[in-house]
Amino acid sequence: MKAVRTRGRPFVMGIVNVTPDSFSDGGQFDDLPRAVEQGLKLVADGADILDIGGESTRPGAQPVGEAEEIARTVPVIEALRRETDIPISIDTMKPGVARAAFAAGATIWNDVNALRSSGSLKTAAELGATVCLMHMKGKPRTMQDAPVYDDVAAEVETFLLHRADAALTAGIPRSKIWLDPGIGFGKTLQHNLELLRSIPALSQHGYPVLIGASRKRFIAAIDAGSQADNRLGGS
């Protein structure tokens, strides 16, 4: 689960990773029936948004080709769209995957690369997408290799506002831009805690803020010994 902080109550984003290798649910929902069943269960449990991902971004994850990512995610999005009108998000760094997902019924593009891939800003504007721009230091394969910041909260805030400005320049309306400080994406335990403390300041810019802290590894550093499948209390 992830939470989107807005001016009202927090909205809950339910995550369905259609992958064999995601850190929390990898391999649990990597076929169509189980993925759809899990998505509908999350809706029944109260999720406000469903986020569908076809490429793991856990530390050390290997990249996935565009065709494979589309094959994993699009059938799930199509099936869920037939069963629910809940907003559906596609978690991808690839504009081609985003286009296919939007044709299948997605309306939100959740990009851990903050629309920095070639053509992403243009594609998002053309799709009329709501976009979530996330901060990540480095790439998934290497992001946890001793990340260093002078001031993590200030550096992440500066990056996110820069990417929001780029999105605005590309023609994406301000009302369709969300920010995500990227908990666990190239951050140590201390960095993550500082970012969580900085959420009120980040929220002052008027953009909704998405927080993806659920079941992340840093929770185990606080609650010693907890594994990914039993960190919900810490989340």
N, C-alpha and C positions, 0 to 999 in steps of 0.2 A: 504494500500500500504506500501511496504518497499522499501528501496533503497540499492543497493549493490555498494559500492564505489570501483572502479577499477582504473587502470592507464589511462583509457580513460574516456568517459562520464559515469555518474552514470547509472546503469541499474535499472529499476523499476520492483519490484516483486508485482504482483497482488495477493491478498489474497482471497480465498474462504473457509470459515469455514462452514463445513457441520455438524453443531452442533445446538442444541437448546439454548445454554447458553453462547456463546462467547460474549465478552463485547460490541463489535461494531455491528456485523451482526448476532448475535445468533438468530436462528429461521427464518431468511430471506431466506436461501438457503439450508435448511435441507431436501430437497427432490431432486431426481436426475434431473428432467427437469430444475428446477430453478437454481440449482448449475451449470449445464452445460451452461445454458443461461448466467449466470453471468460471468463464466470463459471466454466464447467467447466474451462477451461485453468488458471485461478487455483487451483481446488481441486486439480487434478493437480499443480500446482507447489508445493503445500503450504500454501495459505491455510487458516486455521482458521475464518474467518468471511467471509461475502460481504456487502458493503454496496452497496445499489442506490440510486442517486440520480436523480431526474428534474427537478431544478431546480439550475442552476449557482449556486454561491455564491462564484465568483471575484470579485476586486475589479471593481466596475463592472457586475456582472451585473444583468440585468433580471428582475423577478419573473415567475413562471409561475402561471397559474390552477390551481385545485385539480383540475378535470376533466382538464386536459392532463397534469398531473403523475401522476394516477392512470392515465391511458391509456398513459403512457410506462413506468411501473414495474410495475404489477400483472401484466401478461402475462409479464414477465420473471421475476418472483418465482414465479408459478405454474409456469412451465416449469422453472425451476431446482429447485423443490421436488419435482417429479416425478423429477428425475435425481439428486438428492443430499440427504442428511440433514444437511448442514452448516448451522450456524446462519446465518440470513439477517437482515440489518439493513436497515431502511428509513431513508434519510437525508432527513428532511423537517421543515419547521417547522409543518406543518398537521395538526391532529388528524384531519380527514377522510381525508387521504391515509394516515395511520398506520392507521386502522381498516380501510381497503381492503387495505392491505398485509398486515396481520395475518390478515385473512380469506383471503388468498392463500397464507399460510405463513410470513410473517416473525415473528420473536420478539423482535427488538431494535429500539428506536426511537432513532436517532442524530439528535439535534436540536441544530443549531448555535445555536439560540435558547434553549436550556436550558429548554424547556417553559414559556416565558413567554407564548405565544400563548393567547388566550382558550379555555378548555376543555381545554388540553393536559394539565395535571396530572390532571384528572379522567379523561380518556380513557386516559392511560397506566395509571392505577390499575385502571380497569375491564378493560383488555386484559391485565393481568398482565404488562406489558412489562418487560423489562430496558431501562433507559434510559441513554443517554450524554448528559450535560449539558456543553455546551461554552461557553466564554467567547468572546464576540465584542463588540468595541467598535463600536457603531453598527450600520449595516446594510451588506450586501454592496456596494451602490452607492457608499457613501461611507466605508467603514471604513478605507481606506488614505489618507484625506485628513489627513495630518499628525497621527497619533495621539499623545497625550501622557499620561504617567503620572507620578506622584510615585515610586511603587515598584511596578513592574509585577508582580513575583512576589507581593507581599503583596496587592495589589488583586485580582489574578486568583484567588488562593487564597480570599480573603474572599468574593468573588462566588460561587465554586463551592460553598463550604460553605453559603452562604445558600440557594442553589438546591437543594442536597442536603437541607437542613432542610425546604424547602418540599415536596419530593418525599416525604419521610418523613411530614410532616403530612397529605399527600393520601392516604396509605395505601400508598405504594410501599415494599416491603421494602428495608432497607439492603443486603441481599445482591444487589439488582437495580439498584443505582445505580453508574454509572461517571462519572468526571470527565475532562474534556478541556480543557487550558489554551488551546486555540485558536491554535496556531502559525499565524502569517500572517493572522489575522483581526483587523485593526486593530492591528497591531504592526510596528515597524521591525525592522531586522536586530538591533540591540542588544537590543530587547525580546525577540525570539525566542531569542536566545542566553541571556539571563538566565532565561527560562522553562525552557529545557532544563536549565540548571544547577540549577533549583529543583525538579526532578522528585522527588528523594529526599524533600524536605520535604513535598511534596504527597502523596506515597504514604504518609506516616506516619499519615494519618487513616483508613486501612483500606479505602478505596475503590479499586477498579481504576482505573488511569489510562490513557487512550487518547492516543496522540501521533500527530498527523497532519502529519508533516513532509515526507513523500515528495514530491519534485520541486517543492517550494515555491520561490517567487521568491527568498527570502533565500539559498538555496543558491548561486544565481548570483552573489550579492554576495561570496561566499567563494571560489567557483570561477569566476572571471571568464569570461564568454562562454558558459557552458553554457545550453542551451535546455531547455525543460520535458521534451522527450523523451529527453534524455541526462543527467539529473541523478540517476540511480539510485545511482551511486557516492557522491555527496554525501549522498543520503538514508540 
